């Protein structure tokens, strides 16, 4: 008896042979290895911006800003490819006959088209890596001032000024370690804690934050370097690790 019950149709169509499942796993693994390079590009540009001499280097800041935006675009494009492959893999494993090339192209093109039609706010100002880049530039030139909202909306600034965010992970209740923030609900967790929770629950878990009904998957998580700096600053300034002050104002 054959070990595979799948059937093959025309080129590019499949209904779940073992070979294709392995190929999906390889592609997803390769994408997972490539995507962090876009983040590294953003981090490099951010650290380079910190070393610049204020107004004298304005042209270089503009250039780096363009580099960061390009890295954000690349990262999103790679994630769209990864998400398309994951959706196709799910269909294949369910025994559905899928035209691999056309389905991938359709899913990817649709996601990319939606992204390209998004506003500047949606593409960059809500991206944690880009916000961290702009925050660091602001801190170099205005060390004692809160950064205004990137979109220039004064109402947003008023609201943000009243909000507080914890430097403690809601899962471990300890200070955040390698903080990551969910794109779907903006809550922040220690990286290892939330990843363990997600992987123990079939790759999706309700947000651990009390009162939040969003579902979180691994690809929804983004490193939050701004909060990581806040935690490092708090550790450095606090002689007592159990210090009562566990909140910091959101300023971005």
Order of alpha helices (4+ residues) and beta strands (2+ residues): beta-alpha-alpha-beta-alpha-alpha-alpha-beta-beta-beta-alpha-beta-beta-beta-alpha-beta
